[in-house]
Amino acid sequence: MERIAVPDDYEDRLTAARAALARLPEGPLRDTAARVLDGAPSRDAAGAASDAADRAAALAAQLMSCGFDGTDTGRVVWLRLDYTGRLGSLALSPTVDRMSNRAVAKAVEAAWDAAEGARAEHVMRAERVGADLLARCAPDPRSAELREWIARSPERFSGGVSEDDVCDAEVGLGGRLTAFRFLVPNATIDIEYEQLGAEVSGAIGLAQRRAADRLAAVVASGGR
């Protein structure tokens, strides 16, 4: 098989491509390649597009590596969300054994809201920094419609699986926590705080997985 050397210089690449095009037999393939070459951007435009792609990749990588922390005003609950809003880690203070089920459940919700706030703020900052990159993007009505539908969806997903569950988490279709509660009396008093934290994490994680499975099925089906 003949090897084709790809020049480093942009104009040299176009020249080589046109030379290769001339060797193609007439037909649809040659016609398509000719249209592509006729629409090739200038060196400056190609360089700007390459620079924009590099910046976009760097911004995306930075966002995807971020974690967003939240705690309640009493610092009873600490949790971290990833860039998609999925729970990464959660810990409870040893002082939960002095608090009621309801108070700790409200602290979980407050910590979640704080982390979500940090995540939203970071995304807005990234959008401001990359405003020129967003302006280059072609509108995607399907994605915008899907995001709007997720935000409006009344569907809720539970993290409870059986009557033995210690707690239950409720999340929306996008995975955001909408409610949390303990299912057994005196859970905060009778269960060691580290184990209780694991129970809370497990309930939220299960609810988010159920929401993600539902969303994936909807997207795969192309409908709602």
TAWO-V992965 format. One record per run of one state. SS is the DSSP state (H for helix, E for strand, L for the rest). FROM is the first residue (numbers start at 1). LEN is the number of residues. If there is no record, write none. Layout:
ss->SS from->FROM len->LEN
ss->SS from->FROM len->LEN
//
This chain:
ss->L from->1 len->9
ss->H from->10 len->14
ss->L from->24 len->4
ss->H from->28 len->11
ss->L from->39 len->4
ss->H from->43 len->22
ss->L from->65 len->3
ss->E from->68 len->4
ss->L from->72 len->5
ss->E from->77 len->5
ss->L from->82 len->5
ss->E from->87 len->6
ss->L from->93 len->1
ss->H from->94 len->5
ss->L from->99 len->2
ss->H from->101 len->29
ss->L from->130 len->1
ss->H from->131 len->6
ss->L from->137 len->4
ss->H from->141 len->12
ss->L from->153 len->3
ss->E from->156 len->3
ss->L from->159 len->8
ss->E from->167 len->6
ss->L from->173 len->4
ss->E from->177 len->6
ss->L from->183 len->4
ss->H from->187 len->4
ss->L from->191 len->2
ss->H from->193 len->29
ss->L from->222 len->3
//
